[in-house]
Amino acid sequence: MNIKFDPNNNVIKLCVIGMSLEDSGNAEEAKKTFQQAWDEATDDYENLLRRIILPIDKRISRIK
């Protein structure tokens, strides 16, 4: 598989934003952003990214 990282991909953008919000201590907005990335994943690549970057059940429970 030869897929290049696309910084314009909305799921990637949401993951980065969510991690930034998480790092800054804004847990509620991070949870919303992670959920949006989770919901917007539409193809195999985005689903793989969300599963690697956003194990949402663990990540959200950690930042509650």
N, C-alpha and C positions, 0 to 999 in steps of 0.2 A: 504494500500500500504506500503510495507516494502522495501524501497530503501535506500541503504547506499550511503553516499557521496563518490564518487570515485575521488581522487585527480589525477588519471592518465587519466581521461576523458578529451579529447582535448577541448571540449566546456567549461568545467570548467576552464581549464588552461587559455584559451583565455580570459574568463571573468575576472579572477584574474589579468592577465597581463594588460588588458585594464583598469581596475580600478587603478592599480598601475601607469600606464602611465598618466591617468587622474589626479591622485593625484600629480604627479610630474610636471604637467603643460604641458605635451606633448600631446596637444589636437589632432593634426593631426594623430599621430600614434595610439592614443587611439581610434579614430573614425575608423581607418582601422582595428584595432584588434577587436573592437566590431562588425563591419560589418562581419568580417571573422567568428566570433562565431555565429552570426545570420545565416550566409549562411551554416555553417557546421552542424547545429543542424539536426539530422536525425530521432530521435525517440521521443516518448511522453515525456520521462524524460528530454531530452535535450531541447525540445521545451518549456517545463514548466520552466526550468531553465532560458532560454533566456528571457522568458516573465516576469519572476520575477526580474531577475538581470539586464536585459538589455532592458528596454523600450527605444529602440534605437532612436526613433524619438525625445523623450524628452531629453534623455541623450546627444545625439549629438548636439541638438540645444543649450543645456546648456553649452557645452564646446567649441562652435564655437568661 
